[in-house]
Amino acid sequence: MARIIYAEDDPLVGDLVKATLIDAGHAVGVVQTGREAVDVVRFRRPDLLILDITMPEMSGSEALDLIRRDPGLYDLPVLMLTGRRGQTDEDIALKAGASEYLRKPFDCDRLVVLVESMLAQARRYADRSDTRSI
């Protein structure tokens, strides 16, 4: 079971993603702004962060920038899940440090597969880092 934080200002989408990932065996917390996402992950680092781009107070892109500059969070896996459909938007998000990018509307099975893949990759990275410090 992974701990996942999802920042989404649309309650319907938030509930759908939360239910989908809980059904897949994960613990999911939903916040409504980029600022809340940054505050929550700084308080207790999750295994994965999912960000919408367009949110009040602070966008997902701004939140991602703060997270990537934080020494304790720079390597946190981040999925951008957004209604922005353009390739340019995806390129900007990936260059800014997003680990993956998924467009809305999305297939719930695709979301689960992508999340599981990201979590597995993060575990492999952590395992390699642990063996190097011995």
N, C-alpha and C positions, 0 to 999 in steps of 0.2 A: 504494500500500500504506500503510495506516494502522497505527500502533502503538496497541494496545488493551490495557488492564489490566482483568481481570475478577476481582472479589472474590466468592467462592462457597465455602461450607463443605461442600457436597455434591460429592464427586469425580465422580460420574456426570454431574451437570448441568454441572459445570465442563468435563469432557471433551467433552460434546456441544456446548456453546457454542464452545469453543476450536476443535473440528474444523469446525464450521459456518462460523466466521468465517475460519479459515485457508483453507478451500475457496473462500471469497469473495475471497481474495487479501490478507488482512491478517495481521499479526504479532500474536499474542495471548499474553499472560502471565497465568497464573491464580495468585491468592493466596487464602488461606483465611480471613482475618479483615479487618475494617475497619481495624484498626491497621496491618496489613501494606500495605493499599491506600494509606493515607495516606503511609506511609514511602516506598513505591515511587514514587508520583507526585511526591512532593517531591524525590526523588533525580533522577528523569528524567521530565519531564512527557510523558505519552502524548498521542495525538490524541483519545482517548475513554476514559472510565472507565465500567465497568458494575458496579453494586453490587447485591448481595442485601441485603435489609433485616435479616433475622435471621441473625446470625453471632456466634461467640464473641468474647470480649475487647472488641470494639467493634462496635456495629451499623452497618449501612450508613447509617442516618439520622445517627448521631453522626459517622461519617466524612465524610458530605456536609457537615455543619455546619462541620467543621474546614476542609474544602477551600474552601468558599464564603467563609470568613473569611481565607484566605491570599491576599495580594496577587498572588502569582505563579500562582495556580490558580483564582481566583474565577470565571473565564470558561470553565473546562474543561467540555466537554460531558459530562454524566453521565446515564446511563440506569439507572433502577432496574428490575431484573429480579427479581421476587419472587413468592413464593407467597401473599402477602397479597392477598386478593381483594376487599376492601371498597372502595367508592368513597371512604370517609373516609380510608383508608390512602393512596390515590392522591392525594387532595386535600392531605393533610399533606405527602407527599413533594414534590409540585410546588410548594407554598408554601415548603418548605424549600430549594428551589433545584434540584431535579431537572429536567433538560431534557426527559426523556420517562419514561414508566412503562409497563412491559410485565409482564403477569401470567403466571405459570407455571400450568399447562403452556402452552407457547407453540409456535407454528408456526415452524419454522426459516427458511422463506422470509420470513415477516413480520419476524423478527429481522434478517435481512440487509437488507431494505428499510429498516427503521427506522434501523439503524446507518449505512447509506449516506446516508440523508437527513440525519441528524445531522452526519455528516462534511462533506457538501456545504454545509450551512448554516454550519458553523464556518469552512470555507474562504472562503465569501463574506464573512463578518464580518471575517476576517483581511485579505482583499484590500481591503475598504473602509477598514479601519484603516490599512493600509500607504499607501494613496493620500492619506489625510488628513495623514500626517506628512511628506509631501514638500513 
